Amino acid sequence: MGKKLRNRVAALTRGTQDLAATLRALPDAGDLDVLHGLEGEAARQYFDRQPLLVKADLRSVFSMDGRTRRALWWLFRSASRRRFNTRC
């Protein structure tokens, strides 16, 4: 196994351990603020390691350029409008 692959495996292993530790902390979350903090930490851990799961030559296609608070509702609404408009 090459050095690059060993480094990726080590980073992914650390990532899974970090996520597991966050999951173990969930039962002790005393309130919603703590729970939201744990959720944010888990998201950071996941998205920090996500590029390691994608081939190097495809990473630019699957890159995350930031966070959006807007869910994919726009896609659902757009599809709903098209369906509605084609019926009328």
Secondary structure, 3 states (H helix, E strand, C coil): CCHHHHHHHHHHHHHHHHHHHHHHHHHHCCCHHHHHHHHHHHHHHHHHHHHHHCCHHHCCCCCCCCCCCCCCHHHHHHHHHHHHHHHC
